[in-house]
Amino acid sequence: MGRKINLLPPFKIGFRTLSLAEQKNYGIEMHNVPEAWKKTKGEGIKVAVIDTGLPVHRDLENQVVQSKNFTSDPIEDSVVGHSTHVSGIIAAEENDEGVVGIAPKAKLIIAKALGDDGSGDDESLAQAINWCVDQGVHVINMSLGAPAEYEMYFLQTKTAVQRAYEQGVVIVCASGNEYANKVGVPARWDECIAIGAVNNKKQRADFSNKGEKLDFAASGVDVVSTFKNNSYASLSGTSMATPQIVGIIALILSEHRGDQTGKRTPVNSVQDVIDHLKKICIDLGPSGFDKEYGFGLPVYGTTDDDDPIPPEPEPEPEPTDNWLAWLWRTIRNRFRW
């Protein structure tokens, strides 16, 4: 094992309760997820959560299909509750109580790579990523990380991230909660999508790390979700913003992945996912990309993200005996006179 480092970004707990009539976290409305639900709720998508362990919660008991422990602590997330909260944001079941996830029909793969004290090491994290990729996941949620200055301690993790990227697995990471001007690792790596947090007024959370490596913003302040020991809690952090985007990506992949009909924009690579998120973003902060919000806040319905693929342009007519007529047609079509 390598050096143990605290990889759990400091998060704030608001209220906690043991029962809750089914409700949606405000991120579902902020990102206009019900618009996507008209077409899909994440069917056919496997989402990996690399975090503090296996959720033990009634809203998630039917959602987890595989799990593995890469720590020396028990696999259950009964001490921290972080993994349980993240998992609920992504895929909590619709069951008339508690909360509902952004992609409630997606399935979860759980890898415990952080101990009950929130620490982890390079080897365990790399093993968890590689295992998730081998299980055929489509997207990985990593609501964890360390300050940018710790990059040297995660060489194996970097290699695993690169392997995942090359195999088309989308990795989404928290930018960090250190009030820093640099996005942390692994979020800052080019193969990862880095997420910052905003509140319910779409204002950047003061704790949310910013910088030129930030990609997108999502709701991450006072987010209600499942919590440890069958409870519910309101938590704040980029850890909570990250699964909002992961849930949205699950919806995008469910609808668009491998589409060959010409009726939807195909999404077949990590870059396709990023381009699709950019397409549905609303701009926050200064115009265009900026260090506080990245490319902005993905919101369904901002644009028609199901535009048909434009047809291939018709080939120019071959020259005929009347070459002047052919030349005239070519010039007119090219300049649309």
Salt bridges, closest charged atoms under 4 A:
GLU35 OE1 - LYS38 NZ 3.07
ASP51 OD1 - HIS82 ND1 2.76
GLU94 OE2 - LYS41 NZ 3.05
GLU97 OE1 - ARG58 NE 3.29
ASP116 OD1 - LYS112 NZ 2.75
ASP121 OD2 - LYS4 NZ 3.57
ASP134 OD1 - ARG163 NH2 2.65
ASP190 OD1 - LYS213 NZ 3.19
GLU191 OE1 - LYS158 NZ 3.30
GLU255 OE2 - LYS39 NZ 3.77
GLU255 OE1 - HIS256 NE2 3.48
GLU255 OE2 - ARG264 NE 3.45
ASP259 OD1 - ARG264 NH1 3.87
GLU292 OE1 - ARG204 NE 3.85
GLU292 OE2 - LYS210 NZ 3.64
ASP305 OD2 - HIS256 NE2 3.99
ASP305 OD2 - HIS276 NE2 3.30
ASP306 OD2 - LYS39 NZ 2.15
ASP306 OD1 - HIS256 NE2 3.29
GLU316 OE2 - ARG334 NH2 2.27
